[in-house]
Amino acid sequence: MLYAIGVIETYGYPTALAAADAMVKAGEVSLLGITQADSGHQFVTIRGRVGEVDRAMEAGIKAANDCPNSGQVMSHYTVPHPTENIESVLPLHFDENSEPFRV
């Protein structure tokens, strides 16, 4: 099955956590992780079927922007059907922590 990938960049960990929570509740998606960048930026990455990722991304963006105090989405992007090259180069695969939650 072809999986889409969705990534939301937020400012602050609580905002990333709010986005991740909303994403896994809104669509049948797997959370691949929350990755810390620099200067307080976080990346929330999910995988699932295209329609499910789209629905989850909408919910995650709304939840992050509604997060009290410093909630803010910096950027976001959905890759509908990533090529093997993208999957082999970037850390977008299921790992031992996310595998049990694969949808």
DSSP file (Angstrom, degrees, kcal/mol; ACC not computed):
  #  RESIDUE AA STRUCTURE BP1 BP2  ACC     N-H-->O    O-->H-N    N-H-->O    O-->H-N    TCO  KAPPA ALPHA  PHI   PSI    X-CA   Y-CA   Z-CA
    1    1 A M              0   0    0      0, 0.0     2,-0.5     0, 0.0    48,-0.0   0.000 360.0 360.0 360.0 138.8    0.0    0.0    0.0
    2    2 A L        -     0   0    0     79,-0.0     2,-0.4     1,-0.0    48,-0.3  -0.699 360.0-157.4 -83.3 129.5    1.2    3.5   -0.8
    3    3 A Y        -     0   0    0     -2,-0.5     2,-0.2    79,-0.1    46,-0.2  -0.852   6.9-139.5-108.3 142.9    1.4    5.7    2.2
    4    4 A A  E     -A   48   0A   0     44,-3.7    44,-1.5    -2,-0.4     2,-0.4  -0.604  15.3-140.9 -88.9 160.0    1.4    9.5    2.3
    5    5 A I  E     -AB  47  79A   0     74,-2.2    74,-3.1    -2,-0.2     2,-0.4  -0.983  14.2-168.9-122.6 134.7    3.6   11.4    4.6
    6    6 A G  E     -AB  46  78A   0     40,-2.1    40,-2.6    -2,-0.4     2,-0.4  -0.987   3.1-174.1-125.0 136.1    2.5   14.6    6.4
    7    7 A V  E     -AB  45  77A   0     70,-2.7    70,-2.3    -2,-0.4     2,-0.5  -0.995   5.5-171.6-131.7 131.0    4.9   16.9    8.3
    8    8 A I  E     -AB  44  76A   0     36,-2.2    36,-2.8    -2,-0.4     2,-0.6  -0.987  11.4-152.9-119.3 129.6    4.0   19.9   10.5
    9    9 A E  E     +AB  43  75A   0     66,-3.2    65,-2.9    -2,-0.5    66,-1.3  -0.899  23.4 177.4 -99.7 125.1    6.7   22.3   11.8
   10   10 A T  E     -AB  42  73A   0     32,-2.6    32,-2.2    -2,-0.6     2,-0.6  -0.754  32.8-119.4-120.4 167.8    5.7   24.0   15.0
   11   11 A Y  E    S+A   41   0A   0     61,-1.8    61,-0.4    -2,-0.3    30,-0.2  -0.953  83.5  12.8-107.3 114.6    7.3   26.4   17.4
   12   12 A G  S  > S-     0   0    0     28,-3.6     4,-1.6    -2,-0.6    30,-0.2   0.233  78.7-103.7  98.0 141.7    7.5   24.8   20.9
   13   13 A Y  H  > S+     0   0    0      1,-0.2     4,-2.8     2,-0.2     5,-0.2   0.896 116.1  56.1 -67.1 -42.7    7.1   21.2   22.1
   14   14 A P  H  > S+     0   0    0      0, 0.0     4,-2.3     0, 0.0    -1,-0.2   0.888 108.4  50.4 -57.8 -36.1    3.6   21.7   23.7
   15   15 A T  H  > S+     0   0    0      2,-0.2     4,-2.2    -4,-0.2    -2,-0.2   0.906 110.6  48.5 -66.6 -41.5    2.4   22.9   20.3
   16   16 A A  H  X S+     0   0    0     -4,-1.6     4,-2.8     2,-0.2    -1,-0.2   0.898 111.1  50.7 -63.9 -41.0    3.9   19.8   18.6
   17   17 A L  H  X S+     0   0    0     -4,-2.8     4,-2.5     2,-0.2    -2,-0.2   0.903 109.6  50.0 -64.5 -41.8    2.3   17.6   21.2
   18   18 A A  H  X S+     0   0    0     -4,-2.3     4,-2.2    -5,-0.2    -1,-0.2   0.911 112.7  47.7 -62.3 -42.5   -1.1   19.2   20.6
   19   19 A A  H  X S+     0   0    0     -4,-2.2     4,-2.4     2,-0.2    -2,-0.2   0.934 112.2  48.6 -64.0 -46.4   -0.7   18.7   16.9
   20   20 A A  H  X S+     0   0    0     -4,-2.8     4,-2.2     1,-0.2     5,-0.2   0.915 111.4  49.9 -60.8 -44.5    0.3   15.1   17.2
   21   21 A D  H  X S+     0   0    0     -4,-2.5     4,-1.2     1,-0.2    -1,-0.2   0.929 113.3  45.4 -60.2 -47.2   -2.6   14.3   19.5
   22   22 A A  H  X S+     0   0    0     -4,-2.2     4,-1.8    -5,-0.2    -1,-0.2   0.873 111.1  54.6 -65.3 -36.8   -5.1   15.9   17.2
   23   23 A M  H  X S+     0   0    0     -4,-2.4     4,-1.6     1,-0.2    -2,-0.2   0.932 109.1  44.5 -65.6 -46.9   -3.6   14.2   14.2
   24   24 A V  H  < S+     0   0    0     -4,-2.2     5,-0.2     1,-0.2    -1,-0.2   0.743 116.6  48.0 -73.3 -20.0   -3.8   10.6   15.5
   25   25 A K  H  < S+     0   0    0     -4,-1.2    -1,-0.2    -5,-0.2    -2,-0.2   0.760 112.0  48.8 -85.4 -26.6   -7.3   11.2   16.8
   26   26 A A  H  < S+     0   0    0     -4,-1.8     2,-0.3    -5,-0.1    -2,-0.2   0.769 118.0  21.1 -87.6 -27.1   -8.6   12.8   13.5
   27   27 A G  S  < S-     0   0    0     -4,-1.6     2,-2.0    -5,-0.2    -1,-0.1  -0.936  83.0-100.0-141.0 161.4   -7.4   10.2   11.0
   28   28 A E  S    S+     0   0    0     -2,-0.3    21,-0.5    -3,-0.1     2,-0.3  -0.581  75.8 132.2 -81.5  80.6   -6.3    6.7   10.7
   29   29 A V  E     -C   48   0A   0     -2,-2.0     2,-0.5    -5,-0.2    19,-0.2  -0.860  54.9-124.7-130.6 161.7   -2.6    7.6   10.7
   30   30 A S  E     -C   47   0A   0     17,-3.1    17,-2.1    -2,-0.3     2,-0.6  -0.928  21.1-132.6-108.5 132.2    0.6    6.5   12.4
   31   31 A L  E     -C   46   0A   0     -2,-0.5    15,-0.2    15,-0.2    70,-0.1  -0.749  19.2-174.1 -81.6 118.7    2.7    9.0   14.3
   32   32 A L  E     -     0   0A   0     13,-2.7     2,-0.3    -2,-0.6    14,-0.2   0.742  55.1 -72.2 -85.5 -25.0    6.3    8.4   13.2
   33   33 A G  E     -C   45   0A   0     12,-1.3    12,-2.5    -3,-0.1     2,-0.5  -0.829  30.0 -98.8 155.8 168.5    7.7   10.9   15.7
   34   34 A I  E     -C   44   0A   0     -2,-0.3     2,-0.5    10,-0.2    10,-0.2  -0.989  40.7-164.2-117.4 117.8    8.2   14.4   17.0
   35   35 A T  E     -C   43   0A   0      8,-2.9     8,-2.8    -2,-0.5     2,-0.4  -0.883  13.7-132.9-111.0 132.0   11.7   15.6   16.0
   36   36 A Q  E     +C   42   0A   0     -2,-0.5     6,-0.2     6,-0.2     3,-0.1  -0.678  25.2 178.2 -83.6 131.4   13.4   18.6   17.6
   37   37 A A        -     0   0    0      4,-3.1     2,-0.3    -2,-0.4     3,-0.2   0.170  42.6 -64.8 -99.1-136.7   15.1   21.0   15.2
   38   38 A D  S >  S+     0   0    0      1,-0.2     3,-1.7     2,-0.1    -1,-0.2  -0.787 106.3  22.7-116.1 163.9   16.8   24.1   16.5
   39   39 A S  T 3  S-     0   0    0     -2,-0.3    -1,-0.2     1,-0.3    -3,-0.0   0.806 132.9 -53.2  54.7  36.5   15.5   27.2   18.3
   40   40 A G  T 3  S+     0   0    0      1,-0.3   -28,-3.6    -3,-0.2    -1,-0.3   0.488  98.6 140.0  84.6   2.4   12.4   25.5   19.6
   41   41 A H  E <   -A   11   0A   0     -3,-1.7    -4,-3.1   -30,-0.2     2,-0.3  -0.598  29.7-169.7 -83.0 142.7   11.1   24.2   16.3
   42   42 A Q  E     -AC  10  36A   0    -32,-2.2   -32,-2.6    -2,-0.3     2,-0.5  -0.952  13.8-145.6-130.5 148.3    9.6   20.7   16.2
   43   43 A F  E     -AC   9  35A   0     -8,-2.8    -8,-2.9    -2,-0.3     2,-0.5  -0.975   8.0-162.4-116.7 124.9    8.6   18.5   13.4
   44   44 A V  E     -AC   8  34A   0    -36,-2.8   -36,-2.2    -2,-0.5     2,-0.4  -0.931  13.8-167.8-105.6 122.8    5.6   16.2   13.7
   45   45 A T  E     +AC   7  33A   0    -12,-2.5   -13,-2.7    -2,-0.5   -12,-1.3  -0.939   9.4 173.5-120.3 132.3    5.6   13.4   11.1
   46   46 A I  E     -AC   6  31A   0    -40,-2.6   -40,-2.1    -2,-0.4     2,-0.3  -0.880  12.6-158.1-129.6 162.4    2.7   11.0   10.3
   47   47 A R  E     +AC   5  30A   0    -17,-2.1   -17,-3.1    -2,-0.3     2,-0.3  -0.982  33.1 106.5-137.7 151.9    2.0    8.3    7.7
   48   48 A G  E     -AC   4  29A   0    -44,-1.5   -44,-3.7    -2,-0.3   -19,-0.1  -0.965  69.9 -34.0 168.8-172.6   -1.2    6.8    6.3
   49   49 A R     >  -     0   0    0    -21,-0.5     4,-2.7    -2,-0.3     5,-0.3  -0.358  65.3-108.0 -66.4 153.4   -3.5    6.8    3.3
   50   50 A V  H  > S+     0   0    0    -48,-0.3     4,-2.6     1,-0.2     5,-0.2   0.893 117.2  46.2 -54.0 -49.9   -3.7   10.1    1.5
   51   51 A G  H  > S+     0   0    0      1,-0.2     4,-2.1     2,-0.2    -1,-0.2   0.879 114.0  49.1 -62.6 -38.3   -7.2   11.0    2.6
   52   52 A E  H  > S+     0   0    0      2,-0.2     4,-2.5     1,-0.2    -1,-0.2   0.897 111.3  48.8 -68.5 -40.4   -6.5   10.1    6.2
   53   53 A V  H  X S+     0   0    0     -4,-2.7     4,-2.9     2,-0.2    -2,-0.2   0.912 110.2  52.2 -65.4 -42.1   -3.3   12.1    6.2
   54   54 A D  H  X S+     0   0    0     -4,-2.6     4,-2.0    -5,-0.3    -2,-0.2   0.935 112.1  45.5 -58.8 -46.2   -5.1   15.1    4.7
   55   55 A R  H  X S+     0   0    0     -4,-2.1     4,-1.9     1,-0.2    -2,-0.2   0.917 114.8  47.8 -63.2 -44.1   -7.8   14.9    7.5
   56   56 A A  H  X S+     0   0    0     -4,-2.5     4,-2.7     1,-0.2    -2,-0.2   0.889 108.9  53.9 -65.8 -39.3   -5.2   14.5   10.2
   57   57 A M  H  X S+     0   0    0     -4,-2.9     4,-2.8     2,-0.2     5,-0.2   0.923 107.0  51.3 -62.2 -43.9   -3.1   17.4    8.9
   58   58 A E  H  X S+     0   0    0     -4,-2.0     4,-2.1     1,-0.2    -1,-0.2   0.929 113.1  45.2 -57.6 -45.9   -6.1   19.8    9.0
   59   59 A A  H  X S+     0   0    0     -4,-1.9     4,-2.6     1,-0.2    -2,-0.2   0.900 113.3  50.1 -66.5 -40.5   -6.8   18.8   12.6
   60   60 A G  H  X S+     0   0    0     -4,-2.7     4,-2.4     2,-0.2     5,-0.2   0.898 110.3  49.3 -65.6 -41.4   -3.1   19.1   13.6
   61   61 A I  H  X S+     0   0    0     -4,-2.8     4,-2.4     2,-0.2    -1,-0.2   0.924 113.2  47.1 -63.4 -44.3   -2.7   22.5   12.1
   62   62 A K  H  X S+     0   0    0     -4,-2.1     4,-1.7    -5,-0.2    -2,-0.2   0.936 113.3  48.1 -63.4 -45.9   -5.8   23.8   13.8
   63   63 A A  H  X S+     0   0    0     -4,-2.6     4,-0.6     1,-0.2    -2,-0.2   0.899 112.6  48.7 -63.1 -40.9   -4.8   22.3   17.2
   64   64 A A  H >< S+     0   0    0     -4,-2.4     3,-0.9     1,-0.2    -1,-0.2   0.922 112.4  47.3 -66.3 -43.5   -1.3   23.7   17.0
   65   65 A N  H 3< S+     0   0    0     -4,-2.4    -1,-0.2     1,-0.2    -2,-0.2   0.778 112.7  50.6 -69.1 -24.8   -2.6   27.2   16.0
   66   66 A D  H 3< S+     0   0    0     -4,-1.7    -1,-0.2    -5,-0.2    -2,-0.2   0.497  80.6 121.1 -88.5  -4.8   -5.1   27.0   18.9
   67   67 A C  S <X S-     0   0    0     -3,-0.9     4,-1.2    -4,-0.6   -52,-0.1  -0.393  72.2-106.9 -62.7 130.2   -2.5   26.0   21.5
   68   68 A P  T  4 S-     0   0    0      0, 0.0     2,-1.5     0, 0.0     3,-0.1  -0.140  84.0  -1.3 -60.5 154.5   -2.5   28.7   24.3
   69   69 A N  T  4 S+     0   0    0      1,-0.2    -2,-0.0    -3,-0.1     0, 0.0  -0.511 139.7  11.8  71.6 -84.3    0.4   31.1   24.6
   70   70 A S  T  4 S+     0   0    0     -2,-1.5    -1,-0.2     2,-0.0     2,-0.2   0.132  79.6 147.3-116.9  22.7    2.9   30.3   21.8
   71   71 A G     <  +     0   0    0     -4,-1.2     2,-0.3    -3,-0.1   -59,-0.1  -0.391  20.3 149.6 -63.2 125.2    1.0   27.9   19.6
   72   72 A Q        -     0   0    0    -61,-0.4   -61,-1.8    -2,-0.2     2,-0.6  -0.916  42.1-142.1-161.1 130.2    2.1   28.4   16.0
   73   73 A V  E     -B   10   0A   0     -2,-0.3   -63,-0.3   -63,-0.2     3,-0.1  -0.836  14.6-173.6 -89.0 124.9    2.5   26.4   12.9
   74   74 A M  E     -     0   0A   0    -65,-2.9     2,-0.3    -2,-0.6   -64,-0.2   0.871  64.9 -28.4 -85.2 -41.8    5.6   27.5   11.0
   75   75 A S  E     -B    9   0A   0    -66,-1.3   -66,-3.2     2,-0.0    -1,-0.4  -0.971  56.1-164.5-164.1 168.1    5.1   25.3    7.9
   76   76 A H  E     +B    8   0A   0     -2,-0.3     2,-0.3   -68,-0.2   -68,-0.2  -0.984   5.7 179.8-158.9 155.4    3.5   22.1    6.8
   77   77 A Y  E     -B    7   0A   0    -70,-2.3   -70,-2.7    -2,-0.3     2,-0.4  -0.973  14.5-152.0-160.4 144.5    3.6   19.7    3.8
   78   78 A T  E     -B    6   0A   0     -2,-0.3   -72,-0.2   -72,-0.2    -2,-0.0  -0.982   5.5-158.1-119.7 130.9    2.0   16.5    2.6
   79   79 A V  E     -B    5   0A   0    -74,-3.1   -74,-2.2    -2,-0.4    -2,-0.0  -0.931   9.3-160.2-104.5 108.3    3.8   14.1    0.2
   80   80 A P  S    S+     0   0    0      0, 0.0    -1,-0.2     0, 0.0   -30,-0.1   0.915  79.5   0.4 -59.8 -48.7    1.0   12.0   -1.4
   81   81 A H  S    S-     0   0    0    -77,-0.1   -77,-0.2   -76,-0.0   -79,-0.0  -0.714  79.7-151.6-143.0  86.9    3.1    9.1   -2.6
   82   82 A P        -     0   0    0      0, 0.0   -79,-0.1     0, 0.0     2,-0.1  -0.265  19.2-119.4 -63.3 145.3    6.8    9.5   -1.8
   83   83 A T     >  -     0   0    0      1,-0.1     4,-2.1     4,-0.0     3,-0.2  -0.335  26.0-105.8 -77.7 164.9    9.2    7.8   -4.1
   84   84 A E  H  > S+     0   0    0      1,-0.2     4,-2.2     2,-0.2     5,-0.2   0.847 120.2  59.5 -59.3 -34.1   11.6    5.1   -2.9
   85   85 A N  H  > S+     0   0    0      2,-0.2     4,-1.5     1,-0.2    -1,-0.2   0.923 105.6  46.3 -62.6 -44.8   14.4    7.6   -3.1
   86   86 A I  H  > S+     0   0    0      1,-0.2     4,-2.5     2,-0.2     3,-0.3   0.932 113.8  49.1 -62.7 -45.2   12.8    9.9   -0.6
   87   87 A E  H  < S+     0   0    0     -4,-2.1     5,-0.4     1,-0.2    -1,-0.2   0.834 111.2  49.3 -65.6 -31.9   12.0    7.0    1.7
   88   88 A S  H  < S+     0   0    0     -4,-2.2    -1,-0.2    -5,-0.2    -2,-0.2   0.773 117.9  38.6 -78.7 -24.7   15.6    5.7    1.6
   89   89 A V  H  < S+     0   0    0     -4,-1.5    -2,-0.2    -3,-0.3    -3,-0.2   0.849 110.7  56.6 -93.8 -39.7   17.2    9.0    2.3
   90   90 A L  S  < S-     0   0    0     -4,-2.5     2,-2.2    -5,-0.2     3,-0.2  -0.634  88.5-111.6 -98.1 153.3   14.9   10.6    4.9
   91   91 A P  S    S+     0   0    0      0, 0.0    -4,-0.1     0, 0.0    -3,-0.1  -0.419  75.6 122.5 -80.0  67.1   13.9    9.1    8.3
   92   92 A L        +     0   0    0     -2,-2.2     2,-0.2    -5,-0.4    -5,-0.1   0.163  42.2 104.1-113.6  16.0   10.3    8.6    7.2
   93   93 A H  S    S-     0   0    0     -3,-0.2     2,-0.3    -6,-0.1     5,-0.1  -0.502  79.4 -94.4 -97.2 164.7   10.0    4.9    7.8
   94   94 A F        -     0   0    0     -2,-0.2     2,-0.2     4,-0.1    -1,-0.1  -0.584  46.1-170.4 -73.8 139.1    8.4    2.9   10.6
   95   95 A D     >  -     0   0    0     -2,-0.3     4,-2.8   -63,-0.1     3,-0.1  -0.584  43.5 -79.5-120.3-173.4   10.8    2.0   13.3
   96   96 A E  T  4 S+     0   0    0      1,-0.2    -2,-0.0    -2,-0.2     0, 0.0   0.780 129.5  47.9 -62.1 -26.2   10.6   -0.3   16.4
   97   97 A N  T  4 S+     0   0    0      1,-0.1    -1,-0.2     2,-0.1     4,-0.1   0.852 120.2  34.6 -81.8 -35.5    8.7    2.4   18.3
   98   98 A S  T >4 S+     0   0    0      1,-0.2     3,-1.7    -3,-0.1    -2,-0.2   0.700  97.0  83.3 -92.8 -20.2    6.1    3.3   15.6
   99   99 A E  G >< S+     0   0    0     -4,-2.8     3,-1.9     1,-0.3    -1,-0.2   0.870  85.0  57.6 -54.0 -43.0    5.7   -0.2   14.1
  100  100 A P  G 3  S+     0   0    0      0, 0.0    -1,-0.3     0, 0.0    -2,-0.1   0.727 109.3  47.6 -62.2 -17.1    3.1   -1.4   16.7
  101  101 A F  G <  S+     0   0    0     -3,-1.7    -2,-0.2    -4,-0.1   -70,-0.1   0.234  78.7 136.7-107.1  12.2    0.9    1.6   15.7
  102  102 A R    <         0   0    0     -3,-1.9   -54,-0.1     1,-0.2   -73,-0.1  -0.378 360.0 360.0 -61.0 132.9    1.1    1.1   11.9
  103  103 A V              0   0    0    -56,-0.2    -1,-0.2    -2,-0.1   -54,-0.1   0.390 360.0 360.0-105.2 360.0   -2.3    1.6   10.3
